[in-house]
Structures are given as C-alpha cells and as structure tokens.
Amino acid sequence: MLWLGRAGLIPFILLPAAAWIPLLSTTWAAQAFCAYSLAILCFLAGTLWGTAQEVRGAHKNRRLLASNAFVLIAVGAVVFLPTAGAVALLLLTHLLQAAYEQATAASGWYLRFRWQLTLVASVCHLALLPLVA
C-alpha cells in the first residue's frame, strides 16, 4: 500500500512539471493531469463505497452518498469547467474527501499516510494553476 500510494504521486508530479517546460504542450499536460486527478478521486471514492459495508445505520447511507458526491463533483468539474476551474475544484475535492475520511475513520498510520499523499497532490494542483489560469 505504501509503495503504490507513493507511486501514484508520480503522474501528479510529472504532469505539472511537463506543463512548465516551454517545448511541451501545457494544454495536453493540464488535460492529462485533470484526467488523472479525476481517476484518483474516483478510486478513493470507491474505497469509501467499499468500506460502507462495515458501517451501520445512517452513517452507512452518508458514506455511500459522500462517495457518490465526490465523484459527481469531480466529473462535473472536468466536464463543465474551464481547465483552471477544474484544477481548482479537483484540488478542493481531494481535500474534502481526505477531511471526510479523517472525520469518519479511526486514526492511525493510514490517515497520516493519506494526508501526506493528499498534501503532495494538492501542491501539484497548485503548481499547475498559474499555467492554466
């Protein structure tokens, strides 16, 4: 899990870096970044869906709704917003999803690791924003 989580940061780091290289297409890098960010958000929402089986009552329903809401917000950002708006809303959705997990899960190594990954991904979103704004 640690290796895969860290490896998952590679596209978050490389795509904004590519966007800053004058010879490469900023548009392509930004579109690829948004697609990757969306994919990771969907994956993480899927983990919420999967863990909802362990939760009882209203908390289960909230977790299922939250997992769907995060995906719908992210897809809507990529489909309907200009690139700068999509990058900003994807960033916000990553932070909200991590905060939701923090509020609804037990503390421990996973949440610390999750926040480390989220903070690196967030910095990468911020690094891309000046190029697409």
N, C-alpha and C positions, 0 to 999 in steps of 0.2 A: 504494500500500500504506500509506503514512504517513497519507494523508487518511482512508482507510477505517478504519484502525486507531483513529485518534483519534475519528472519527465514531461508532465502535462503543462508545465510552465514554459517549455522551450518555444512553442509557437507564440505564446503571449509575449515573449521577449524578442524573438527574431522578427516578427512581422512589423512592430513599430520601428525596430532598428532598420529594417529594409525600407520602410517608408521615408526615413530620414536620409537615405542615400540618393543623391540627385539623379543618378542614371536609371534608377528603378521607378516603377510606377507607384506613386503614392495612392492612387485610386485602387489599384489591384491589391496592394498591401492592406489598405483600410477595409476593403470588402472581405478579404480573406480573414482579417482579424475579427470583424463582426460575425462572420460565419462561425469561426472557431469559438468565440466568446459565447455565442448562442448555443453551440453544441455542448459546451461545458455546463452552461446553465441548465440545459435540458437533462443532461446526465445527473447533475446534482439534484434536480427536482425529482428525477426518477428514484433517487435514494430516499427521498422523503416519502414518496409513494410506497416504496417497498417497506420502509420501517413503520408505516401507518398500521400494518398488521399487528404490531406489538403494542399499540396504544389502544386504550379503551374509551368508549363514550364520545363526548363532544370533542375531546382532544384528537380523536381519530379523524373525525369529519374536518376539523380545522386543518390538520396536517394534509389531508387529501386536497382540500380547497387551496391551501397555500402552494402545494406543489404545482397545481394547475395554473394558479395566478402568476407565479414566477415565469412559467413558460409562455403564457399568453402575453404578458408584458414584454418579455424579451423578443418574441416573434413580432409583435406589433411594432416595436422599436425598429427592428431591422427592415420590416416591410414598408412601413409608412413614414418613417422619419428620414430626413437627410442624414448623411453619414455622421456629422458631428453630434446630432441629437441622438442617433442610435448608439454611438460610443458612450455618450454621457448616461443614457438610460440603462445600457447594459452594465456600466460601472455601478450605478445605483442599485440595480437588481442583484448583482453579485454581493454587494454589501448587505442588502436587506435579507437575502437568503442566508448568508452567514449569521446575521443577527438573529434570524428566526431559529436557526439551529442552536445557537447559543442559548436562547431563551427557553427552548423546549427539550434540550438534551442534557444528559448528565455531563458534568465537567470531566476533564481528563485530557490525555495526550491527543486524542483525535481532534477535539475542539481547538487546542493550541495549534496543532498542525494545520487544521482547516483555516484558521485565521492567518497563519503565516502565508499559506498559498494565496488566500484571498487578497492580502495586502500587496503581495508581489504583482498579482494580476491587476489590481487596482492602479498601481503605479504605472503599469504598462498601458492601461487605458488612458491615464493622464498624459503619458508621453506621446500618445498618438493624437490627442485632441488638438494641439496647436496646428497640426498639419492639415486637419480636415475642417477646421473652423472657418 
